[in-house]
Amino acid sequence: MKPFILLIFIFTSCLYKGQNSNIINPEKIENPIRKKYSGKIIFLNQTIALENLKDSDILTSAVFQENGDLGIYAFFENSLVNYLHQLEPSLTIDELLKNGNYQFSFYVDGKLIYTENLNTGAGAPENKKFKTTLRIPLLSSKNEDSWGRYLWMRFYMAHDGIDALAAGNHILKLEIRPYLKATHIKTGPVIAEGQINLTVPSQNIPEKQMAVQSILPNSGWKISKEKINTEVIRILNRKIAEKRFKDLTGIVMIKDGKLLLEEYFNGSGRDSLQDTRSVGKSFSSALTGIAIKDGFLKNENQQLKEFYDLKQFKNYSAQKDDITIKSLLTMSSGFEGNDDDQESPGNEENMYPTDNWVKFTLDLPMTSNETGKKWSYFTAGVVVTGDILDKTVPKGLENYADKKLFHPLGITRYKWQFTPQQKPSLAGGLRMRALDFAKFGQLYKNNGIWNRKTILDKEWVKKSFTNYFTDHSDFEGYGYLFWRKVYTVGGRSFEAYQSSGNGGNKIIIFTQIPVVIVITAQAYNKPYAHRQSEKIVQDYLLPALKMSNE
C-alpha cells in the first residue's frame, strides 16, 4: 500500500500545491489555435466553440455596427490565480480571488481611452483557477448575457469610446493584465493583447433632427431673449440623432428664470410625463422643509421614536432611538441598508416585494456606524420620510403636496408611484413634464420663492445644498437628498446640487450661475446613464451659454 499512497501524494502535489503556495496547474494547452495565439486577443463576429475555431474565423478588420456582433477570445499562458499569486505570494487562493481579477485597457488609434479593473465578482472562480482561455461578447445582436457587454458599454458610452470611434477608420486595441487590491492596487504585465481595424460608417442625419428646436407657445415660462451657441447645440442634436447619446427624451435649460432651451427626443414631447425614478427623492426633502415651515414638524432633528414605537419592530436596539429625520435625508441613518450592495438586507430590491415598505425598513438591523456619520444610498429610508409626512400633515401627504408645492408652482399634471398602503412613495417614480421639473429646480434657485410667495425657507434651501460628507472619496458630496456635483468648463468650475434618477435623469441647480437644467432619459440600469447626462451638460449645454464671470 505504501508505494500506492506515495503515488497519490505525488499526483496530488503536481495537480495542486496547496493553499500555502497557491499554485494550481492550469488546464493543458492542446488546441492548435490556442497554442498559436497564446498571449493574444483575437476578434470574432460570431459565437464559435474553441474546438471549432479556425484561422479563417478570426477578424483583422470589420465594419463596426452597434447592433451587430463583436467578441473576443483571450489566450493566456497561465490561469488568473497564478498570475495573481505572482503579484502577492503570501495570499491564499480565496484571498487572491476575493481581491483580484483582470484589468482591461482599451486603445483607439494608439491612445489609451479607458482602463477598468474588472469587479472581482465577474467570472466563475473555478475558471479563474484553471482556465487559460477567456471568451467575451462585447456586442451581441442576441443580447447575450455577459459582463463583457457591460464592460464595453462603460468604455463606449461612459468613457468616451464613442467619440474616439467617430466615423472613419480606426485601430481598436485591447490589453489584459492581472490586478490585485492589496495595500494598494498592484498590476501585472500584459498577459494578452490584440487589435482590429474598424471602419465606422457615417450616418446621414436630416437637417430637421440637427436644428435647434423652437420653443412653442404656452410653455408657462417667460421666454429668454438671450442668444445661445446654436452650433454647439446642433452638434449635440446630431449626436443624439446618431444614437451616440442614447435614450434621451428631453432637455430644458432655464437662465435667469426664463426658458432658454426646450428640446425633446425619441418620441417624447412637452406633455410627456417623464419617469425620472429617484429624482422624486428630492421632493421628500422639499416637502419636509415645507412641513417644518408650517409647524407640522418641529425640525429635521426629530427622532424616529417620536413617530413610531420602535420596540414593536424587529431588531430593536437603543441605536434606533437616535435616528433622526436629518439622517434619513442625508442617507446616514445607520440602518443595515445599502442599495449599492446586493447582499445588504435593506437593499431596495428586497423592499419592493414586501407588503409594507415602512415595516420592512423599521425591522432592519443597525450597523455599527454612528447615526449621521457614514453615507450609504438607502431608498427605504426615504420611504419612511414620506410616511412621517403622511402621518403629520393635515389630510395626508398626497393632498398636502398638491396644496403646498405643486399648486403654487402651477404643476397640474403629475403622477405618483404609490406604496402598498396606497400612499405616495417618495422613494422615486414621481412623473411630470420636463418643464415642471424645471419649476421645482428654479424654486431652489430662487431660494424657495415662487411668484413672490415663499414656499420654502431660504435657510432650508441652504441646508439642503450643504455637503455633509466632505471626506467621502466616491462622490463629490450629498445634502438633503440632493447630490453635489462640480462641472468644469474651460478651466472654470461650476458647483451644482442635483436631483438624480436611474436612467440619467437630472434636475441640476447651479449655485453660482443663474442656471437650471433638466435632462430626462430612459437609459434605465445602463452603466453609462449618469455619465452620459453629465457629459452633455459639461461638454455641450454649459459651453453653449454666454456666461460672464458671475
Summary of the structure (lengths in Angstrom):
residues: 550
radius of gyration: 27.3
end to end distance: 89.0
largest distance: 96.7
contacts: 1738
relative contact order: 0.10
helix: 34%
strand: 24%
